[in-house]
Amino acid sequence: MDKERTGGRPVKRGRKKVCMFCVDRAEKIDYKDIAKLRKCMT
């Protein structure tokens, strides 16, 4: 009975966003690295 749901949509759990500069352990952000900066620009 625990696994039965009472209608509605199934719950999707997304991943927590992680900063790509923190993942690379970058001490300095290279402004000439366009590939990484493009993801941050709007």
Buried (B, 14 or more C-beta within 10 A) or exposed (E): EEEEEEEEEEEEEEEEEEEEBEEEEEEEEEEEEEEBEEEEEE
